[in-house]
Amino acid sequence: ANLSTNIAGLHLPNLFFNASGVCCQHEHELKQLLESDSGSLITKSATYEMREGNPSPRYVPLPAIQSSINSMGLPNEGYEYYLAYAKKYDYSNPKPLFVSLSGLSVADNKKMVEGFVAANLPCVLEINFSCPNVPGKPQLGYDMEAMESALNVLAPIIKKPFGIKLPPYFDIAHFDTAAAIFNKFDNLAYLTCINSVGNGLAIDFETETALIKPKDGFGGLGGLMVLNTALANVNAFYRRCPNKKIIGVGGVTSGKEAFLHVLAGASAVQIGTQLKEEGPKLFSRVKKELEDIMVAKGYKSLEDFRGKVKTL
Ligand SMILES: C=Cc1c(C(=O)O)[nH]c(=O)[nH]c1=O
């Protein structure tokens, strides 16, 4: 079975990679991804300046439901660290490099994008419109006008194919409005759906206390509990944006959920919570699981079933 795929004009040897934020803030973590069975890798969302992020505990697994809650607060080494990494990356490596940028303002995103464009590197830029955990900063992904004006600034500067990281939407009208905006930008080559489901609250029954420290315990939800919201967002934009690819993320713990993401329309699949809990050896497991599923169902490539979810 062939698990290869193409995003933004680049070939990925297999469709799996990390969700931005997991196993990708520091070079040694990115090296682990390079040495794993992932098909690609993406860096932790960068801000213009380095950030420590929110106070801990700020990530907690919810093992009973194979999920997690986080309010990391955008800890990262600052965009120049990731620009330096992208400059010395070996692009003869079969794994393409994706770089995530999450500026605290459009001006910051513009400065970071200009830095990468000036360097003229083969890496793919992904603009994160959906960080739910920066206190006092409403996420761009839920402000349609702000998202469109940010794209009007950034898309012409980037020129090359790029992607955006989207929050989950929960209303058909929002899928319609957002897709209409995205379809205005030809070099917006792909959409990554979904970021964590924002501002959930996990409470410990025994101690009667919130599990994470930032924001009174409010944080982004990930893992199996967000799978069906993720599948809906992948399929909603797959149907509405025929000229764009969709990267599916949310709830992938095994080959089975990855299969469902491709059935919903995903061209690549990212893994966050399960990668955080299991480590990069996860990629060997889910690859094998998906290959076995495809053989059992008689599919030879992802194209044989991508987007072919049936309705009643
Ligand atoms: C980039 C910040 C993000 C963070 C974070 O650093 O808190 N957590 C998420 O679940 N999604 C994000 O996009």
The ligand as an SDF file (V2000), in Angstrom:
LIG
                    3D

 13 13  0  0  0  0  0  0  0  0999 V2000
    0.4150   28.1990   19.0160 C   0  0  0  0  0  0  0  0  0  0  0  0
   -0.2210   28.0960   20.1790 C   0  0  0  0  0  0  0  0  0  0  0  0
   -1.0430   26.9500   20.5110 C   0  0  0  0  0  0  0  0  0  0  0  0
   -0.9880   26.3890   21.7550 C   0  0  0  0  0  0  0  0  0  0  0  0
   -0.1620   26.9360   22.8490 C   0  0  0  0  0  0  0  0  0  0  0  0
    1.0580   27.1730   22.6420 O   0  0  0  0  0  0  0  0  0  0  0  0
   -0.7760   27.1470   23.9130 O   0  0  0  0  0  0  0  0  0  0  0  0
   -1.7890   25.3100   22.0820 N   0  0  0  0  0  0  0  0  0  0  0  0
   -2.6420   24.7810   21.1670 C   0  0  0  0  0  0  0  0  0  0  0  0
   -3.3610   23.7830   21.4520 O   0  0  0  0  0  0  0  0  0  0  0  0
   -2.7150   25.2930   19.9230 N   0  0  0  0  0  0  0  0  0  0  0  0
   -1.9450   26.3710   19.5360 C   0  0  0  0  0  0  0  0  0  0  0  0
   -2.0650   26.8020   18.3720 O   0  0  0  0  0  0  0  0  0  0  0  0
  1  2  2  0
  2  3  1  0
  3  4  2  0
  3 12  1  0
  4  5  1  0
  4  8  1  0
  5  6  2  0
  5  7  1  0
  8  9  1  0
  9 10  2  0
  9 11  1  0
 11 12  1  0
 12 13  2  0
M  END
$$$$
